[in-house]
Amino acid sequence: MTQYKSVTVQTFVASPSLLTFLQFVEEISAQILKEEWERLPQNLSKNSH
């Protein structure tokens, strides 16, 4: 029989100003062509030099 540990999950509540900012970012990013997004590196943690 497999036993599982119980996990407590905290609920994330975003403030109205954060939601407004995220909506702003979404609106701006929607204006960028898909081809431009595809030109970005897939893994930004890699050194690009």
Phi and psi in degrees as a GROMACS rama.xvg file:
@    title "Ramachandran Plot"
@    xaxis  label "Phi"
@    yaxis  label "Psi"
@TYPE xy
-88.301  132.609  THR-2
-108.35  140.499  GLN-3
-117.533  142.55  TYR-4
-80.0735  146.149  LYS-5
-79.2098  146.58  SER-6
-127.914  135.235  VAL-7
-96.279  128.148  THR-8
-111.37  126.182  VAL-9
-88.1009  140.342  GLN-10
-82.7484  131.513  THR-11
-92.6812  123.183  PHE-12
-116.74  115.077  VAL-13
-83.6212  141.208  ALA-14
-75.1356  155.117  SER-15
-56.8684  -35.5247  PRO-16
-68.3843  -34.8558  SER-17
-66.6992  -42.9212  LEU-18
-62.3199  -39.8596  LEU-19
-62.4763  -43.764  THR-20
-63.093  -45.2081  PHE-21
-64.1418  -35.9306  LEU-22
-65.7379  -39.1518  GLN-23
-61.1698  -47.0532  PHE-24
-62.1163  -41.8784  VAL-25
-62.9269  -41.6  GLU-26
-64.3669  -42.7331  GLU-27
-66.442  -46.0704  ILE-28
-66.2592  -27.6293  SER-29
-68.3455  -20.4012  ALA-30
-83.0926  -9.41763  GLN-31
-89.2458  131.246  ILE-32
-62.0756  146.647  LEU-33
-56.2451  -38.8443  LYS-34
-61.3921  -34.8591  GLU-35
-69.6024  -41.2947  GLU-36
-61.3449  -38.4825  TRP-37
-67.4652  -21.7577  GLU-38
-75.9671  -17.3044  ARG-39
-72.1482  147.863  LEU-40
-60.5728  142.946  PRO-41
-74.8151  -29.4455  GLN-42
-125.167  102.487  ASN-43
-77.4008  -6.69986  LEU-44
-81.1169  -14.5465  SER-45
-80.2506  145.659  LYS-46
-72.0388  125.928  ASN-47
-93.8282  10.4368  SER-48
